[in-house]
Amino acid sequence: MAVDLNCDMGEGFGVYNKGRDREVLDHVTSANIACGFHAGDSRLMKETVRMAAERNVAVGAHPGLPDLAGFGRRKMDITPEDAYDFVLYQTGALGAFAEAEGTRLQHVKPHGALYNTAAKDAELAQAIAEAVRDAGGMMLYGLAGSELLKAGKNTGLPVVSEVFADRLYQPDGTLTPRKEKGAVITDREQALEQVRDMVLHQRVRTGDGTTIDIQADSVCVHGDNSEAVDFTRSIRKFLEENDISMKAPGA
């Protein structure tokens, strides 16, 4: 049994830093790197790709909505054509930095509101999948059971079913909106219990106490979570103790 442990990274901008990427990279197998729309800039993209490559951590593009002020987490009224252009543009930019650092993009994982909208909107999801295909056909990460994964499969892309260690689930398998109480998990034991259920038993307890089935190919910890370093370290230890190997999909 093997599972990927990924984290969203490079999410600062200019003189502002967000997250402890250097420390987190010692514990994960894949890095989703912001590409400049919701966070990140040319210097930070280059440096984060370099740090990941030095540690043999798989590099992925993390394209978001053009919303620096809202960190890409505010829903925007965009067309499928917009989504295609946003994803292709950002993926191409990060891909250039990856090539310059002697590595390549393994995957694409949309960020924030773009990710959550594509989980439900089949037309938007299809546009994103086509952008990933046209950018080089990398693996597409998406919420377990989502329209984005269906679109990826329909487009001929290898897809990765992603679950979250630090987010509360709703009964329909989507993530609880961040504005709701308890939506972001900051307690290590709660996060570990959720990972244990998802990885070992393919299930997760939702906010209303029900349990739903879930497929966990990759476990995500958000880089801007204040407990990201502790969470990734603890999850890695848990996986090793249960004889679950950690590796990026396709590695």
C-alpha positions, 0 to 999 in steps of 0.5 A, a space after each residue: 500500500 502506498 499513499 502520496 502526502 502533498 502540501 500547497 506551497 509558495 503561497 507568499 508574495 513579494 516581501 510577504 511569506 506564508 507557511 514554512 515550506 522549507 520544513 514541510 518539504 522534509 516530510 512530503 512527497 509532492 508539492 503544489 506550488 502557487 503560480 502567481 494568480 492567488 499567491 506566488 511570484 516569479 522569485 518565489 516560484 523559482 525558489 520553491 521549485 528549487 527546494 522541492 527538486 533538491 529533496 526529490 519532492 514531485 513538483 505540481 502547479 497550483 493555479 488559482 483565480 486571479 485574486 491576490 487580495 482574497 487568496 483565491 478563496 473567493 468565488 468568481 463568476 468565470 466562464 469555462 474559457 476563462 478557467 482554461 486560460 487561467 490554468 494553461 497560463 499558470 501551468 506554463 509559467 511554473 513549467 518553465 521554472 521546473 525545466 530551468 531547475 532540471 525537473 518537470 511538472 508531475 501534476 496540476 492541482 487547482 487552488 481554493 475557489 477554483 478547485 471547489 467550484 470544479 468539484 461540482 461544475 462539470 463544464 468548468 471541470 472539463 475546461 480545466 482538464 483540457 487545459 492540463 491536457 494541452 499543457 502537457 498531460 500531467 496528472 490531475 489532482 482533484 477532490 475525491 469523487 468530484 466532477 474534476 476527476 470525472 473530467 480528467 478521466 474523460 479527457 484521458 488524463 491520469 487522475 489522483 483522488 485527493 483527501 484532506 487531513 485538515 478540513 472538515 467534510 460535508 455529507 456530499 463529500 465536499 469540503 465545509 466552507 471555511 467561514 463555518 466553525 470547525 471547517 479547518 482542523 488545527 488539532 493534531 489528533 483529530 487530523 491523524 484520526 481523519 487520515 487513519 480512517 481515510 487511508 486505512 478504511 476508505 471512509 471519513 466522518 462528516 460534520 453532521 456525524 455521518 460516515 461516507 466512503 472516500 478514496 485516498 490516493 493523496 493526502 493534503 495538508 494546507 501550507 498556510 495551516 499554522 500546524 502544517 509542519 507538525 501535521 506533515 511530520 506526524 502523518 509521515 510517522 503514522 504512515 511509516 508505523 503502519 507499513 504504508 509507503 510514501 511516494 508521489 503518484 507515478 514515482 
